[in-house]
Amino acid sequence: MSQDHLVVEEFDAFGVIRIVEQGGYRYLEFGDEVEQSCVRIADPAWLEYDYSRAMLLGALCHARPKRALFLGFGAGSVTQACLKYLPLQEVEAIEVRPAIPRLAREYLGLADDPRLNLRIGDAVEELENCEPADLIFLDLYTDTGPAPAHLAWGFLGACRERLRPGGWLVINQWTADDGKPLGAALLRGRYHHHYWECPVPEGNVIMFVPASLDQELDLPGLKQRAAALEPRLGYPLQGYIESLRPAQ
């Protein structure tokens, strides 16, 4: 078994940032070896984990997204996958830790792409300055778990309101002991029981939230888009589709 190799370690106002390499992958870690993201060195757009693949599936809920907004960037693997596989014209990402974009470019394979605008700031504060998007990804995690924004009534509502008509909000949420998303009662109330959940083995639930209450999930279209993309991805998405369920 290959050994971990420390690539770089830095400290900022939030704590430690560490990149470790093992077996062809590099891992972004915060805090006490808390893994945040995983990047395949040979293909930075490869999604290694179930939760990230399920987030990409969430993006396929939209037939032809043009603009995407990422609240939380991390190693950028989901962002790079969306840039590679979706017909996006504009992508904006908000990251609170200033060192992350530089480290992603230097060590995690983040390529220059004219479509990508990567800004430093607090996503909660910056959201109102972001242009509306067809896809919004909420993935704000610290070294101890989900950021408070994942359970903040006002911010969760503001995210959905920032969607263009027909858009989708994709949330990476932790799973509670009962198998439901963390804060399930709040989420059901905030989104009026109108969203879909994709539980994954890592202990996360990916939520697909439509822009409006009269907007439904086009399951046949989702299956068709997923099947068309799978040969390019190199991994299946069908299992995530089969696990989809209405709001719990």
Backbone torsions as a table, in degrees:
resi	resn	phi	psi	omega
1	MET	NA	133.1	-177.4
2	SER	-68.8	149.5	-178.4
3	GLN	-91.0	151.6	174.0
4	ASP	-66.4	140.1	176.4
5	HIS	-126.1	120.2	178.9
6	LEU	-73.1	117.2	-178.8
7	VAL	-85.9	-47.5	-179.4
8	VAL	-159.8	150.3	176.2
9	GLU	-141.5	128.8	178.4
10	GLU	-135.5	162.7	177.6
11	PHE	-126.9	140.8	174.5
12	ASP	-135.0	-166.7	-176.9
13	ALA	-64.6	-18.9	-178.1
14	PHE	-95.6	-12.5	-178.6
15	GLY	130.5	-148.1	-175.0
16	VAL	-90.6	146.8	169.7
17	ILE	-124.9	125.5	-174.7
18	ARG	-133.4	137.0	173.1
19	ILE	-118.0	124.2	-177.0
20	VAL	-121.0	140.5	179.6
21	GLU	-111.7	137.1	175.5
22	GLN	-154.6	125.3	171.1
23	GLY	54.3	43.0	177.6
24	GLY	86.5	4.4	179.0
25	TYR	-125.4	151.6	171.5
26	ARG	-120.7	138.8	-174.1
27	TYR	-117.9	129.9	174.3
28	LEU	-90.8	124.4	-176.3
29	GLU	-125.1	142.1	172.1
30	PHE	-117.0	154.6	172.6
31	GLY	61.2	-144.2	-175.2
32	ASP	-82.8	72.8	179.1
33	GLU	57.2	40.0	175.3
34	VAL	-87.9	112.5	-176.4
35	GLU	-75.9	126.6	179.7
36	GLN	-101.4	-41.4	-174.3
37	SER	-151.5	159.0	179.4
38	CYS	-132.1	133.4	-179.6
39	VAL	-126.0	131.5	173.5
40	ARG	-82.5	119.5	-172.9
41	ILE	-57.9	-41.8	-177.0
42	ALA	-71.5	-21.8	-177.9
43	ASP	-152.3	89.2	-176.5
44	PRO	-61.9	-15.7	177.4
45	ALA	-87.7	-3.6	176.6
46	TRP	-69.2	135.3	177.9
47	LEU	-105.7	114.4	-173.0
48	GLU	-84.3	-33.8	-170.6
49	TYR	-102.4	154.4	-179.1
50	ASP	-60.7	-40.3	-175.9
51	TYR	-64.5	-37.9	-179.7
52	SER	-71.9	-36.0	176.5
53	ARG	-66.7	-37.3	177.1
54	ALA	-66.9	-32.9	176.0
55	MET	-66.8	-38.8	175.6
56	LEU	-63.4	-39.2	175.7
57	LEU	-59.2	-40.4	177.6
58	GLY	-58.1	-36.5	177.7
59	ALA	-64.1	-29.7	-179.2
60	LEU	-76.2	-4.3	172.8
61	CYS	-62.6	-27.0	177.7
62	HIS	-94.7	130.8	-175.0
63	ALA	-67.5	-42.6	-178.1
64	ARG	-146.1	75.8	179.6
65	PRO	-71.0	140.0	179.1
66	LYS	-108.1	-31.0	-177.0
67	ARG	-132.6	133.9	178.2
68	ALA	-127.4	147.0	178.6
69	LEU	-126.3	126.5	179.4
70	PHE	-110.2	118.5	177.2
71	LEU	-100.4	96.7	-169.1
72	GLY	103.3	124.4	-174.0
73	PHE	-111.7	-45.1	-178.5
74	GLY	59.6	-137.1	179.4
75	ALA	-75.9	-13.1	174.5
76	GLY	84.5	13.6	-175.7
77	SER	-66.9	-41.7	179.1
78	VAL	-66.1	-40.9	177.7
79	THR	-60.3	-45.5	-179.2
80	GLN	-66.3	-36.2	177.1
81	ALA	-64.0	-42.0	179.7
82	CYS	-66.7	-39.4	177.1
83	LEU	-63.0	-36.4	-176.6
84	LYS	-77.6	-37.8	-167.7
85	TYR	-110.9	-9.5	-178.5
86	LEU	-111.7	154.9	-178.2
87	PRO	-81.3	49.1	-175.4
88	LEU	-79.2	141.8	175.6
89	GLN	-105.3	-27.1	179.8
90	GLU	-140.6	137.0	175.7
91	VAL	-135.6	129.5	176.1
92	GLU	-121.1	136.5	178.6
93	ALA	-130.8	136.7	179.0
94	ILE	-113.4	124.9	-179.6
95	GLU	-131.5	130.5	-173.6
96	VAL	-80.1	-24.9	-175.2
97	ARG	-97.5	114.6	-172.5
98	PRO	-59.6	-29.4	-176.4
99	ALA	-75.2	-21.6	-172.0
100	ILE	-60.1	-50.1	-179.8
101	PRO	-59.4	-41.0	179.3
102	ARG	-64.0	-45.0	179.7
103	LEU	-65.7	-36.2	178.4
104	ALA	-63.7	-38.8	179.2
105	ARG	-71.6	-38.5	-175.1
106	GLU	-78.8	-35.1	-169.0
107	TYR	-126.5	-14.3	-172.4
108	LEU	-117.8	15.0	171.9
109	GLY	76.0	17.0	178.5
110	LEU	-70.2	116.3	-177.6
111	ALA	-91.1	154.2	173.5
112	ASP	-69.3	129.1	178.2
113	ASP	-139.4	121.2	-176.8
114	PRO	-61.3	-16.8	179.4
115	ARG	-79.8	-16.7	-172.5
116	LEU	-96.4	123.3	172.4
117	ASN	-113.5	106.5	-176.3
118	LEU	-105.0	115.5	-175.3
119	ARG	-115.5	151.0	176.3
120	ILE	-96.6	131.1	177.7
121	GLY	165.3	172.9	176.6
122	ASP	-83.4	120.7	-175.6
123	ALA	-58.1	-35.7	-179.7
124	VAL	-63.1	-39.9	-178.7
125	GLU	-81.2	-31.3	-173.7
126	GLU	-86.4	-15.8	-173.1
127	LEU	-55.1	-41.8	-176.5
128	GLU	-67.4	-17.1	178.0
129	ASN	-92.2	-1.6	-179.1
130	CYS	-91.0	141.9	176.0
131	GLU	-68.8	147.9	175.8
132	PRO	-56.2	149.8	-173.8
133	ALA	-133.7	158.3	174.4
134	ASP	-76.7	-31.8	178.8
135	LEU	-131.3	133.2	172.1
136	ILE	-126.6	128.9	179.4
137	PHE	-110.1	121.9	178.4
138	LEU	-106.9	111.7	-174.8
139	ASP	-149.1	66.6	-175.3
140	LEU	-104.3	104.9	-178.1
141	TYR	-128.1	143.6	175.7
142	THR	-108.3	-169.4	179.2
143	ASP	-74.3	-5.9	179.9
144	THR	-115.1	-4.3	179.3
145	GLY	136.9	-159.4	-177.6
146	PRO	-61.4	140.2	174.1
147	ALA	-67.4	157.4	179.9
148	PRO	-54.3	-26.1	-178.6
149	ALA	-59.5	-26.6	-178.9
150	HIS	-66.8	-16.1	179.6
151	LEU	-129.8	26.7	-179.7
152	ALA	-100.1	113.3	-174.1
153	TRP	-52.5	-50.8	-176.7
154	GLY	-65.2	-43.1	-178.2
155	PHE	-68.3	-40.8	178.5
156	LEU	-61.2	-38.9	176.3
157	GLY	-68.4	-39.3	-179.6
158	ALA	-64.7	-34.7	177.6
159	CYS	-61.7	-47.1	-179.7
160	ARG	-65.4	-38.2	-179.3
161	GLU	-66.9	-19.6	179.9
162	ARG	-83.9	-2.8	178.2
163	LEU	-77.8	144.9	169.3
164	ARG	-73.2	161.0	175.2
165	PRO	-54.1	132.8	-177.9
166	GLY	83.0	3.5	-176.7
167	GLY	-81.5	172.3	-178.7
168	TRP	-136.8	136.2	173.1
169	LEU	-100.2	124.5	-178.3
170	VAL	-112.8	116.6	-174.5
171	ILE	-114.5	127.8	172.0
172	ASN	-90.8	104.6	-175.3
173	GLN	-116.8	145.6	173.5
174	TRP	-68.5	158.5	175.8
175	THR	-98.9	135.4	175.8
176	ALA	-82.1	175.3	-177.0
177	ASP	-61.1	-25.9	-179.0
178	ASP	-86.9	5.6	179.1
179	GLY	85.6	-5.6	177.8
180	LYS	-90.3	164.5	177.1
181	PRO	-61.2	147.3	173.1
182	LEU	-57.0	128.6	-177.9
183	GLY	75.0	33.9	-173.9
184	ALA	-57.2	-41.4	-177.9
185	ALA	-63.6	-42.2	178.3
186	LEU	-64.1	-44.2	-178.5
187	LEU	-64.3	-41.3	177.7
188	ARG	-61.6	-41.0	179.2
189	GLY	-69.3	-42.7	-177.6
190	ARG	-63.7	-38.8	-175.0
191	TYR	-110.3	15.5	173.0
192	HIS	54.6	40.5	178.9
193	HIS	60.1	16.0	-173.1
194	HIS	-112.4	78.9	174.0
195	TYR	-163.6	172.6	-179.4
196	TRP	-122.5	150.3	-177.0
197	GLU	-119.2	142.8	176.6
198	CYS	-127.4	92.5	178.6
199	PRO	-71.7	142.0	-179.8
200	VAL	-129.6	158.0	-171.7
201	PRO	-62.0	-24.4	-176.6
202	GLU	-70.7	-5.3	-178.7
203	GLY	97.2	24.4	176.4
204	ASN	-118.1	158.2	169.3
205	VAL	-124.7	121.4	176.7
206	ILE	-92.0	126.6	-176.6
207	MET	-105.2	135.4	176.9
208	PHE	-111.1	108.5	-174.8
209	VAL	-112.4	119.4	179.8
210	PRO	-77.6	161.5	-176.6
211	ALA	-67.6	-26.8	-176.4
212	SER	-142.9	163.3	-177.1
213	LEU	-72.2	-21.6	179.0
214	ASP	-92.5	7.6	179.8
215	GLN	-97.2	122.8	-178.1
216	GLU	-106.9	162.0	175.5
217	LEU	-78.9	122.7	177.4
218	ASP	-84.3	85.3	-174.5
219	LEU	-63.8	-43.8	176.5
220	PRO	-60.0	-41.3	178.3
221	GLY	-65.4	-39.9	178.1
222	LEU	-61.8	-45.2	178.9
223	LYS	-61.8	-41.1	-179.0
224	GLN	-65.3	-45.6	-179.7
225	ARG	-65.9	-39.2	179.0
226	ALA	-64.8	-44.7	-179.6
227	ALA	-63.3	-36.7	179.8
228	ALA	-69.8	-30.1	-176.4
229	LEU	-87.2	-27.2	-173.9
230	GLU	-52.3	-43.0	179.9
231	PRO	-60.7	-32.2	178.3
232	ARG	-76.6	-33.5	-176.8
233	LEU	-71.6	-43.2	-175.4
234	GLY	89.7	9.6	174.6
235	TYR	-150.1	153.7	-175.4
236	PRO	-83.1	153.5	174.0
237	LEU	-115.2	-8.4	-173.6
238	GLN	-58.8	-39.0	-178.7
239	GLY	-61.7	-34.9	178.4
240	TYR	-70.3	-37.1	176.6
241	ILE	-62.7	-41.9	-179.5
242	GLU	-65.2	-26.0	-178.5
243	SER	-88.5	-5.5	-179.6
244	LEU	-59.2	141.7	179.3
245	ARG	-146.2	155.1	175.0
246	PRO	-66.1	168.0	-179.8
247	ALA	-50.8	131.6	-179.6
248	GLN	-99.5	NA	NA
